Amino acid sequence: MGEIQRPGALYQQVAAEIRSGISTGEYTPGAPLPSEAQLIDRYRVSRPTVRKAIAALRAEGLIEVIHGKGSYVRAVPAPAVTIERTITRSGKTFRTGHHQWQQAEAPTVYRTTTTATTGPLLELAEGEALFAVDRLLTDPDTETRALHRILIPFATADQVKQLAEAPDTEPEQIYALLTKAGHTLTWHETVSARMPLPDERTALHTPDATPIIHTTRTTHGNDQHPLILEELRAGADRTQLAYHITADSPRTLHTV
């Protein structure tokens, strides 16, 4: 690669050339990039242009800048921990894949309302009252962090007095309480990836330009009515999700 000759902003052209070098293996994960002076000489551009190109690649998550050492191709580590998302039950006891995670601090309990996102999941209009509980969880083996939120509609709390008195009851215990109240529970979960908000990035200790995994799990009771909504957020560089999947039992149709 030599002097930049393609149309477009110079820094974008430099970034494209470096990006191409990363994808072809010229610059391997963990390897340093050429110095600013070398890049200036190689592409015959100014120092500000090189710095804007490096900043763009850093924002994409392709490189990391180590103060006093230079720019390095970012290695993509294997996830530190696998979170089992399957819910299991033994008698009256429920277990989730993160029930052994520790709480880094006391849960935050507050009142809130449904939004344009959470309302449809709970089959409620926007602005309906909810109890909310936020937890910061850590895996005891890897110190990986996760943010857990549970939203409890007032209607659900009215059915189970303990939820009205103690919304910060552990999710597994909430499942047991709802079952005791006569519900046959089922769950629906979605998974998405997005860039973290500033407070999420700080709480999860995620590096620059690193997305998070965001799961939403709705617990349904009788007649498939939504009872509670849970959210789990974790850094995509540190976690992966696992699900135990089985086929539905075959059903026999009978003529009435």
DOSE-903068 format. One line per field, with one value per residue: residue number from 1; residue in one letter; x, y, z of N, C-alpha, C in turn. Coordinates in Angstrom, 1 decimal, decimal comma. Atoms other than C-alpha are relative to their C-alpha. Last residue first. Layout:
DOSE-903068
resi	[NUM ...]
resn	[A ...]
n.px	[X ...]
n.py	[Y ...]
n.pz	[Z ...]
ca.px	[X ...]
ca.py	[Y ...]
ca.pz	[Z ...]
c.px	[X ...]
c.py	[Y ...]
c.pz	[Z ...]
//
This chain:
DOSE-903068
resi	[256 255 254 253 252 251 250 249 248 247 246 245 244 243 242 241 240 239 238 237 236 235 234 233 232 231 230 229 228 227 226 225 224 223 222 221 220 219 218 217 216 215 214 213 212 211 210 209 208 207 206 205 204 203 202 201 200 199 198 197 196 195 194 193 192 191 190 189 188 187 186 185 184 183 182 181 180 179 178 177 176 175 174 173 172 171 170 169 168 167 166 165 164 163 162 161 160 159 158 157 156 155 154 153 152 151 150 149 148 147 146 145 144 143 142 141 140 139 138 137 136 135 134 133 132 131 130 129 128 127 126 125 124 123 122 121 120 119 118 117 116 115 114 113 112 111 110 109 108 107 106 105 104 103 102 101 100 99 98 97 96 95 94 93 92 91 90 89 88 87 86 85 84 83 82 81 80 79 78 77 76 75 74 73 72 71 70 69 68 67 66 65 64 63 62 61 60 59 58 57 56 55 54 53 52 51 50 49 48 47 46 45 44 43 42 41 40 39 38 37 36 35 34 33 32 31 30 29 28 27 26 25 24 23 22 21 20 19 18 17 16 15 14 13 12 11 10 9 8 7 6 5 4 3 2 1]
resn	[V T H L T R P S D A T I H Y A L Q T R D A G A R L E E L I L P H Q D N G H T T R T T H I I P T A D P T H L A T R E D P L P M R A S V T E H W T L T H G A K T L L A Y I Q E P E T D P A E A L Q K V Q D A T A F P I L I R H L A R T E T D P D T L L R D V A F L A E G E A L E L L P G T T A T T T T R Y V T P A E A Q Q W Q H H G T R F T K G S R T I T R E I T V A P A P V A R V Y S G K G H I V E I L G E A R L A A I A K R V T P R S V R Y R D I L Q A E S P L P A G P T Y E G T S I G S R I E A A V Q Q Y L A G P R Q I E G M]
n.px	[0,9 1,2 1,2 1,3 1,0 1,3 1,0 0,6 1,3 1,2 0,7 1,1 0,3 1,4 0,2 1,2 0,8 1,1 -0,2 -1,4 -0,1 -0,9 -1,4 -1,0 -1,4 -1,1 -1,4 -1,0 -1,2 0,0 -1,3 0,0 -1,1 0,5 1,2 0,8 1,4 0,6 1,3 0,7 1,3 1,1 1,2 1,1 0,5 1,4 0,4 0,5 0,5 -1,0 -0,2 -1,4 -0,4 0,4 -0,7 -1,4 -0,1 0,1 -1,2 0,1 0,5 -1,1 0,0 -1,3 -0,5 -1,4 -0,6 -1,2 -0,4 -0,9 -0,8 -0,8 -0,9 -0,4 0,8 1,2 0,8 0,5 1,0 1,2 0,7 0,6 1,2 1,0 0,4 0,8 -0,8 -0,1 -1,4 -0,2 -1,4 -0,7 0,3 -0,6 -1,5 -0,3 -1,0 0,3 1,2 -0,3 -0,7 1,0 0,7 1,2 1,2 1,1 1,3 1,2 1,3 1,0 1,2 1,2 0,8 0,3 -0,6 -1,2 -1,0 -0,3 -1,4 -0,5 -1,3 -1,1 -1,2 -1,1 -1,2 -1,1 -0,7 -0,9 0,6 0,3 -1,1 -0,1 0,5 1,3 0,9 -0,5 0,5 1,5 0,4 -0,7 0,5 -0,4 -0,4 1,2 -0,2 1,2 0,7 1,5 0,7 0,9 1,4 0,5 -1,1 0,4 0,1 -0,7 -1,1 0,4 -0,9 -1,4 -0,4 -1,4 -0,4 -1,2 0,4 1,0 -0,1 0,9 0,3 0,6 1,1 1,3 1,0 1,2 1,2 1,0 -0,5 0,7 1,1 -0,1 1,4 0,2 0,7 1,2 -0,1 1,2 0,5 -0,5 -1,4 -0,8 -0,6 -1,1 -0,1 -1,3 -1,0 -0,4 0,5 1,4 0,2 -0,1 1,1 1,2 -0,2 0,2 1,5 0,7 -0,3 0,8 1,4 0,2 -0,5 1,0 -0,3 1,1 0,6 -1,0 0,0 1,2 0,0 -1,0 0,6 0,0 -1,2 0,1 0,0 -1,2 -1,1 0,5 0,7 -0,1 -1,3 -1,1 -0,8 0,8 0,4 -1,2 -0,3 1,0 -0,4 -1,2 0,4 0,7 -1,1 -0,8 0,8 -0,1 -1,3 -0,8 0,5 0,8 1,4 0,4 1,4 0,7 -0,8 0,8]
n.py	[-0,2 -0,5 0,9 -0,6 0,8 -0,1 0,2 1,3 0,1 0,0 1,3 0,0 1,4 0,4 1,4 0,5 0,6 1,0 0,9 0,5 1,1 -0,3 0,4 -0,6 0,3 -0,3 -0,1 -0,1 -0,9 -0,3 -0,3 -1,4 -0,7 -0,6 0,6 0,9 0,1 1,2 -0,2 1,3 -0,3 1,0 -0,4 0,9 0,9 0,1 1,4 0,5 -0,8 -0,8 0,4 -0,1 1,4 1,0 -0,2 0,3 1,5 0,6 -0,4 -1,4 -0,4 -0,7 -1,4 -0,6 -1,0 -0,4 -0,5 -0,8 -0,5 -1,1 0,1 -1,0 0,9 -0,2 0,7 -0,7 0,2 1,4 -0,1 -0,7 0,9 1,1 -0,6 0,1 1,4 0,5 0,6 1,4 0,5 0,2 0,2 -0,4 -1,3 -0,8 -0,2 -1,1 0,6 1,5 0,1 -0,2 1,3 1,0 -0,1 -0,8 0,8 -0,9 0,7 -0,8 0,7 -0,9 0,0 -0,7 -0,6 -1,4 -0,9 0,6 0,2 1,4 0,4 1,4 0,2 0,7 0,1 0,4 0,4 0,0 1,2 0,0 0,9 -0,8 -0,8 -1,3 -1,1 -0,2 0,4 1,3 1,1 0,1 1,0 1,3 0,5 -0,8 0,6 0,3 -0,6 0,0 -1,2 0,2 -1,3 -0,3 0,2 -1,0 -0,9 -1,4 -0,7 -1,3 0,1 -0,1 -0,9 0,2 -0,6 -0,5 -0,3 -0,9 -1,4 -0,2 1,2 0,1 1,4 0,0 1,0 -0,7 0,9 -0,1 0,3 0,8 0,5 -0,4 0,9 1,1 0,4 1,4 0,6 0,6 1,4 0,7 0,0 1,2 0,1 -1,2 0,1 -0,9 -0,6 -0,2 0,8 1,1 1,2 -0,1 0,3 1,5 0,7 -0,2 0,9 1,4 0,2 0,1 1,4 1,0 0,0 0,7 -0,8 -0,8 -1,4 -0,5 1,0 0,2 -1,2 -0,1 1,0 -0,4 -1,1 -1,3 -0,9 -0,6 -1,5 -0,6 -0,2 -0,4 1,1 -0,3 -0,7 0,6 0,9 1,1 0,8 0,7 1,1 1,0 0,7 0,8 1,1 1,0 0,6 0,8 1,2 0,9 0,7 -0,6 0,1 -1,1 0,2 -0,7 0,0 -1,2 -1,2 -1,2]
n.pz	[-1,1 0,5 -0,2 0,1 0,7 -0,5 1,0 -0,1 -0,7 0,9 0,2 0,9 0,1 -0,2 0,4 -0,5 1,1 -0,3 -1,2 0,1 1,0 1,1 -0,3 0,9 -0,4 0,9 -0,5 1,1 -0,3 -1,4 -0,5 -0,4 0,7 1,2 0,6 -0,9 0,3 -0,7 -0,6 -0,3 -0,6 0,1 -0,7 0,3 -1,1 -0,1 -0,2 1,3 1,0 0,7 1,4 0,2 0,5 -1,0 -1,2 0,2 0,2 -1,3 -0,8 -0,4 -1,4 -0,8 0,2 -0,3 1,0 -0,2 1,2 -0,1 1,4 0,2 1,2 0,6 0,8 1,4 0,9 0,1 -1,2 0,1 1,0 -0,6 -0,9 0,8 0,6 -1,0 -0,2 1,1 1,1 -0,1 0,3 1,4 0,2 -1,2 -0,3 1,0 -0,3 -1,0 -0,9 -0,1 -0,7 -1,4 -0,4 0,1 -1,3 0,0 -0,5 0,0 0,1 -0,4 0,1 -0,5 0,7 -0,6 1,0 -0,3 1,0 0,5 -1,0 0,0 0,4 -0,3 0,7 -0,7 0,7 -0,8 0,7 -0,9 -0,2 -1,1 -1,1 -1,1 -0,5 0,7 -0,8 0,4 -1,2 -0,5 0,9 -0,1 -1,0 0,2 1,3 1,1 1,2 0,9 1,4 0,8 0,3 0,2 0,0 1,1 -0,3 -0,9 -0,3 0,1 -1,2 0,1 -0,9 -1,4 -0,8 0,2 1,3 0,1 1,4 0,1 -0,1 -1,1 -0,8 -1,2 -0,5 -1,3 -0,2 0,0 0,4 -0,9 0,7 -0,7 -1,3 -1,2 -0,2 -0,9 -0,4 0,0 -1,2 0,5 0,2 0,4 1,4 0,8 -0,1 -0,2 -1,3 -0,1 -1,3 -0,7 0,7 -0,8 0,6 -0,3 -1,4 -0,2 0,7 -0,8 -1,2 0,5 0,2 -1,3 -0,6 0,8 -0,4 -1,3 -1,1 -0,6 0,4 0,7 0,9 1,2 0,8 0,8 1,1 1,0 0,7 -0,8 0,2 1,3 0,1 0,6 -1,0 -1,3 -0,8 -1,5 -0,1 -0,9 0,8 0,5 -1,1 -0,5 0,9 -0,2 -1,2 0,3 0,8 -0,8 -0,8 1,0 0,3 -1,2 -0,1 -1,0 -1,3 -0,4 0,2 1,2 0,1 -0,1 0,1 0,0]
ca.px	[-65,3 -62,7 -59,4 -56,1 -52,9 -50,1 -46,4 -44,2 -42,4 -38,8 -36,1 -33,6 -31,2 -30,0 -26,5 -25,6 -22,1 -20,3 -17,1 -16,7 -20,5 -20,6 -23,7 -27,3 -30,1 -33,7 -36,7 -40,4 -43,2 -46,7 -47,5 -50,9 -50,4 -53,9 -52,4 -49,0 -46,3 -42,8 -41,2 -37,5 -35,6 -32,0 -29,4 -25,9 -23,5 -21,4 -17,8 -16,5 -14,4 -13,9 -16,8 -16,5 -20,1 -21,1 -19,2 -20,5 -24,0 -23,8 -22,5 -25,2 -24,0 -23,8 -26,4 -27,0 -30,3 -31,8 -35,5 -37,1 -40,5 -41,3 -44,0 -45,6 -48,6 -50,1 -51,9 -50,6 -48,0 -46,7 -46,4 -44,6 -42,2 -41,4 -40,8 -38,4 -36,3 -36,4 -35,0 -37,4 -36,5 -40,2 -40,6 -44,0 -45,8 -44,1 -44,9 -48,6 -48,8 -51,9 -51,6 -48,0 -49,0 -51,5 -48,8 -46,7 -43,3 -40,2 -37,0 -33,6 -30,3 -26,9 -24,0 -20,4 -17,6 -15,5 -14,3 -15,0 -17,5 -19,6 -20,7 -24,2 -25,4 -29,1 -32,0 -35,5 -38,5 -42,1 -44,5 -47,2 -48,7 -47,3 -47,5 -50,4 -49,9 -49,4 -46,3 -44,1 -46,2 -45,5 -41,7 -40,7 -43,1 -42,4 -44,0 -43,9 -41,4 -41,3 -38,0 -35,9 -32,1 -30,5 -27,6 -24,2 -22,0 -24,6 -23,1 -23,8 -25,0 -28,5 -27,0 -28,3 -31,7 -33,0 -36,6 -37,5 -41,0 -40,2 -37,0 -37,4 -35,0 -34,9 -32,5 -30,5 -27,1 -24,7 -21,3 -18,3 -15,0 -16,0 -13,1 -11,0 -11,1 -7,6 -7,5 -4,9 -2,5 -1,9 0,9 3,0 2,8 -0,9 -2,3 -4,6 -6,9 -7,8 -10,7 -13,4 -15,1 -14,4 -10,8 -10,8 -12,2 -9,7 -6,8 -8,1 -8,5 -4,9 -3,5 -5,3 -4,0 -0,5 -0,6 -0,7 1,9 0,4 3,5 5,4 2,4 1,9 5,5 5,5 2,3 3,9 3,1 0,3 1,2 0,2 -2,4 -4,6 -2,6 -1,8 -1,1 -3,8 -6,1 -8,8 -6,3 -4,6 -8,0 -8,8 -5,5 -6,4 -9,9 -8,7 -6,3 -9,1 -11,4 -8,7 -8,3 -12,0 -13,2 -11,8 -9,0 -5,3 -3,7 0,0 1,2 0,0]
ca.py	[-34,2 -35,7 -36,1 -34,6 -36,1 -33,7 -34,4 -33,0 -29,9 -30,4 -29,6 -26,7 -26,0 -22,5 -20,9 -17,2 -15,8 -13,4 -11,4 -9,5 -9,2 -7,2 -8,1 -7,0 -9,0 -7,8 -9,3 -8,8 -9,9 -11,4 -11,6 -13,4 -16,6 -17,8 -18,6 -17,2 -15,7 -14,7 -12,3 -12,5 -9,6 -10,2 -7,5 -8,5 -5,6 -4,0 -3,0 0,3 1,1 -1,6 -2,8 -2,3 -3,5 -0,5 2,1 0,8 0,6 4,2 5,5 3,6 0,4 -0,4 -2,9 -6,6 -8,4 -11,5 -12,3 -14,5 -15,9 -17,9 -20,2 -20,5 -22,4 -20,0 -21,0 -18,6 -21,2 -21,0 -17,2 -17,6 -20,2 -18,0 -15,1 -17,3 -17,8 -14,1 -13,2 -11,0 -7,4 -6,5 -7,1 -5,9 -5,9 -9,0 -10,7 -10,0 -12,1 -11,3 -7,5 -7,6 -9,0 -6,1 -3,6 -4,7 -6,2 -5,1 -7,0 -5,7 -7,5 -5,9 -8,3 -8,3 -10,8 -11,3 -14,6 -17,2 -15,4 -14,1 -10,6 -9,2 -5,6 -5,6 -3,3 -3,8 -2,1 -1,9 -0,9 1,7 1,9 4,8 3,1 0,7 -2,8 -6,1 -6,8 -6,9 -4,1 -1,8 -2,5 -0,8 2,2 2,6 1,2 3,1 3,4 2,7 1,9 -0,8 -0,8 -4,1 -4,0 -4,2 -6,6 -9,2 -12,7 -15,0 -18,5 -17,9 -17,0 -19,9 -20,0 -22,3 -23,0 -24,8 -26,2 -29,7 -29,4 -26,8 -25,7 -22,4 -22,4 -19,2 -20,7 -17,9 -18,8 -17,0 -15,4 -15,1 -15,9 -12,9 -10,8 -9,2 -5,6 -4,5 -2,3 1,4 3,0 2,4 5,5 5,2 2,0 2,6 -0,2 -1,3 -2,8 -1,6 0,6 3,7 2,7 2,5 6,0 7,4 5,8 7,5 10,8 10,5 9,7 12,8 15,0 13,8 14,8 12,4 10,8 7,3 5,5 8,5 9,5 5,9 5,5 8,7 7,7 4,4 1,2 -0,9 -3,1 -6,8 -8,2 -9,5 -9,7 -6,8 -8,1 -10,6 -9,7 -8,2 -6,1 -4,8 -3,9 -1,9 -0,1 0,8 1,8 4,0 5,8 6,4 7,6 10,0 11,3 12,2 10,7 9,9 7,3 8,3 7,5 7,0 3,5 0,0]
ca.pz	[20,3 17,9 19,6 18,5 19,8 20,7 20,2 23,0 21,9 20,9 23,4 23,6 26,5 25,9 26,2 26,3 25,8 28,1 28,4 25,0 24,6 27,9 30,0 30,2 31,7 31,6 33,4 32,9 35,2 34,9 31,2 30,5 28,6 29,7 33,1 33,8 31,5 32,6 30,1 29,5 27,8 26,9 26,1 25,0 25,2 22,4 22,8 21,2 24,3 26,9 29,1 32,9 33,3 35,6 33,5 30,2 31,5 32,8 29,4 27,4 25,9 22,2 21,1 20,9 21,0 22,7 23,2 25,8 26,3 29,5 30,7 34,1 35,3 37,8 41,0 43,6 44,5 41,0 41,3 44,6 43,1 40,1 42,5 44,5 41,4 40,6 44,1 46,2 45,6 45,3 49,1 50,5 47,1 46,0 49,3 48,8 45,6 43,5 44,1 43,1 39,7 39,2 40,4 37,5 38,4 36,4 37,0 36,2 36,0 35,1 34,6 35,6 35,0 38,1 36,5 39,3 41,5 38,5 39,4 39,6 39,7 40,6 39,7 41,0 39,5 40,8 38,1 37,3 33,8 31,7 28,4 28,1 29,4 27,6 29,6 26,5 24,9 27,9 28,1 24,9 24,7 28,4 31,5 34,7 37,6 41,3 43,0 44,5 44,1 45,0 47,5 46,0 44,0 44,2 43,6 40,8 41,8 40,4 37,1 35,0 36,6 39,3 40,5 43,7 44,4 43,3 41,2 38,5 35,8 33,8 30,8 30,2 31,0 31,1 29,6 31,1 30,0 26,4 24,0 23,4 20,2 20,0 19,2 16,7 18,7 18,7 20,6 23,7 25,9 26,4 24,9 22,0 21,1 17,6 15,7 18,1 15,5 17,7 17,7 13,9 13,7 16,2 14,3 11,1 12,9 14,2 10,8 9,3 12,1 11,4 7,7 4,8 2,6 3,1 4,1 5,5 7,7 8,7 9,7 11,7 13,5 14,4 12,5 14,2 17,0 17,0 19,4 16,6 13,4 11,1 7,6 8,3 5,3 7,6 9,5 6,4 5,0 8,1 7,7 4,2 5,1 7,9 5,6 3,1 5,9 7,1 3,6 3,1 -0,2 -3,6 -3,9 -4,3 -0,9 -1,3 -0,8 0,0]
c.px	[-1,4 -1,0 -1,2 -1,1 -1,3 -0,9 -1,4 -1,1 -0,5 -1,3 -1,2 -0,5 -1,3 -0,1 -1,5 -0,2 -1,2 -0,5 -1,0 0,3 1,5 0,1 0,9 1,4 0,9 1,3 0,9 1,4 0,9 1,1 -0,1 1,4 0,0 1,1 -0,5 -1,1 -0,7 -1,5 -0,6 -1,3 -0,8 -1,2 -1,1 -1,1 -1,1 -0,4 -1,5 -0,4 -0,5 -0,7 1,1 0,3 1,5 0,6 -0,2 0,9 1,5 0,2 0,0 1,2 -0,2 -0,6 1,2 0,0 1,4 0,4 1,4 0,5 1,2 0,2 0,8 0,6 0,9 0,8 0,3 -0,9 -1,4 -0,9 -0,6 -1,1 -1,2 -0,7 -0,7 -1,3 -1,1 -0,5 -0,9 0,7 0,1 1,4 0,2 1,5 0,8 -0,3 0,7 1,4 0,4 0,9 -0,4 -1,2 0,3 0,6 -1,1 -0,7 -1,2 -1,3 -1,1 -1,2 -1,0 -1,4 -1,0 -1,2 -1,2 -0,7 -0,1 0,8 1,3 1,2 0,1 1,4 0,6 1,2 1,1 1,2 1,1 1,2 0,9 0,7 1,1 -0,6 -0,4 1,2 0,2 -0,7 -1,5 -0,8 0,5 -0,5 -1,5 -0,5 0,6 -0,6 0,3 0,5 -1,3 0,2 -1,3 -0,6 -1,4 -0,6 -0,9 -1,4 -0,4 1,1 -0,5 -0,2 0,9 1,2 -0,4 0,9 1,5 0,1 1,5 0,3 1,1 -0,5 -1,0 0,2 -0,8 -0,3 -0,5 -1,2 -1,4 -1,0 -1,2 -1,2 -1,0 0,4 -0,8 -1,2 0,1 -1,5 -0,3 -0,6 -1,3 0,2 -1,3 -0,4 0,6 1,5 0,9 0,5 1,3 -0,2 1,4 1,1 0,3 -0,7 -1,4 -0,1 0,1 -1,2 -1,2 0,1 -0,3 -1,5 -0,8 0,2 -0,9 -1,4 -0,3 0,5 -1,2 0,1 -1,1 -0,6 0,9 -0,1 -1,2 0,0 0,9 -0,7 -0,2 1,3 -0,2 -0,1 1,2 1,1 -0,5 -0,8 0,3 1,3 1,1 0,8 -0,8 -0,3 1,2 0,2 -1,0 0,5 1,2 -0,4 -0,6 1,1 0,7 -0,8 0,0 1,3 0,9 -0,5 -0,7 -1,5 -0,4 -1,5 -0,8 0,9]
c.py	[-0,2 0,1 0,7 -1,0 0,7 -0,9 0,0 -0,1 -1,4 0,0 0,2 -1,4 -0,1 -1,5 -0,4 -1,5 -0,7 -0,6 -1,1 -1,0 -0,6 -1,2 0,3 -0,3 0,6 -0,3 0,4 0,2 0,0 0,9 0,4 0,4 1,5 0,9 0,8 -0,6 -0,9 0,1 -1,3 0,4 -1,3 0,6 -1,0 0,4 -0,9 -0,8 0,0 -1,5 -0,8 0,9 0,9 -0,5 0,0 -1,4 -1,2 0,1 -0,3 -1,5 -0,7 0,3 1,5 0,5 0,6 1,4 0,5 1,0 0,5 0,5 0,9 0,3 1,2 -0,5 0,9 -1,2 0,1 -0,6 0,7 -0,4 -1,4 0,0 0,6 -0,9 -1,0 0,6 -0,2 -1,4 -0,5 -0,6 -1,5 -0,6 -0,3 -0,1 0,5 1,5 0,8 0,2 1,1 -0,6 -1,5 -0,2 0,1 -1,3 -1,1 0,0 1,0 -0,8 1,1 -0,8 0,9 -0,8 0,9 -0,1 0,6 0,7 1,5 1,0 -0,5 -0,2 -1,5 -0,2 -1,3 0,0 -0,6 -0,1 -0,3 -0,4 0,2 -1,4 -0,1 -0,7 0,9 0,7 1,3 1,1 0,2 -0,5 -1,4 -1,2 -0,2 -1,0 -1,3 -0,5 1,0 -0,7 -0,3 0,7 -0,2 1,3 -0,2 1,4 0,3 -0,3 1,1 0,9 1,5 0,8 1,3 -0,1 0,1 0,9 -0,1 0,6 0,5 0,2 1,0 1,4 0,2 -1,4 0,1 -1,5 0,1 -1,0 0,6 -0,9 0,0 -0,3 -1,0 -0,6 0,5 -0,9 -1,2 -0,3 -1,5 -0,7 -0,5 -1,4 -0,7 0,1 -1,1 -0,3 1,2 -0,1 0,8 0,6 0,2 -0,8 -1,2 -1,3 0,0 -0,4 -1,5 -0,7 0,1 -1,0 -1,4 -0,2 -0,1 -1,4 -1,0 0,1 -0,8 0,7 0,9 1,4 0,5 -1,0 -0,1 1,3 0,1 -0,9 0,5 1,1 1,3 0,8 0,4 1,5 0,7 0,0 0,5 -1,0 0,5 0,7 -0,7 -1,0 -1,2 -0,9 -0,8 -1,2 -1,1 -0,8 -0,8 -1,3 -1,1 -0,8 -0,9 -1,3 -0,9 -0,8 0,7 -0,2 1,2 -0,1 0,8 -0,1 1,2 1,2]
c.pz	[-0,6 1,2 -0,5 0,1 0,0 -0,8 0,7 -1,1 0,0 0,8 -0,9 -0,1 -0,8 -0,2 0,4 -0,5 0,7 -1,3 0,1 1,2 -0,1 -1,0 -1,3 0,4 -1,1 0,5 -1,2 0,6 -1,3 0,4 1,5 0,6 0,4 -0,7 -1,2 -0,8 1,0 -0,2 0,5 0,7 0,2 0,8 -0,2 0,9 -0,6 1,3 0,2 0,2 -1,2 -1,0 -0,7 -1,5 -0,2 -0,5 1,0 1,2 -0,2 -0,1 1,4 1,0 0,2 1,3 0,7 -0,4 0,5 -1,1 0,3 -1,4 0,2 -1,5 -0,2 -1,3 -0,8 -0,5 -1,5 -1,1 -0,1 1,1 -0,3 -1,0 0,6 1,0 -0,8 -0,5 1,0 0,2 -1,1 -1,2 0,4 -0,3 -1,5 -0,3 1,2 0,3 -1,0 0,2 1,0 1,0 0,2 0,9 1,5 0,5 0,0 1,3 -0,1 0,4 0,2 -0,1 0,5 -0,1 0,7 -0,9 0,6 -1,1 0,3 -1,0 -0,6 1,0 0,1 -0,5 0,5 -0,9 0,8 -0,9 1,0 -0,8 1,2 0,2 1,1 1,2 1,1 0,6 -0,8 0,8 -0,3 1,2 0,5 -0,9 0,1 0,9 -0,3 -1,3 -1,1 -1,3 -0,8 -1,3 -0,8 -0,2 -0,4 0,2 -1,1 0,2 1,0 0,4 -0,3 1,3 -0,1 1,0 1,4 0,7 -0,2 -1,4 0,0 -1,5 -0,2 -0,1 1,1 0,6 1,2 0,3 1,5 0,3 0,2 -0,5 1,0 -0,9 0,7 1,2 1,2 0,0 1,0 0,4 -0,2 1,2 -0,6 -0,3 -0,2 -1,4 -0,8 0,2 0,2 1,5 0,1 1,4 0,6 -0,6 0,8 -0,6 0,3 1,5 0,2 -0,5 0,9 1,1 -0,5 -0,1 1,3 0,5 -0,7 0,5 1,3 1,2 0,4 -0,5 -0,9 -1,0 -1,2 -0,8 -0,8 -1,2 -1,1 -0,8 0,8 -0,2 -1,4 0,0 -0,5 1,1 1,3 0,8 1,4 -0,1 0,9 -0,8 -0,5 1,2 0,4 -0,9 0,3 1,2 -0,4 -0,8 0,9 0,8 -0,9 -0,2 1,2 0,2 1,0 1,5 0,5 -0,3 -1,3 -0,3 0,2 0,0]
//
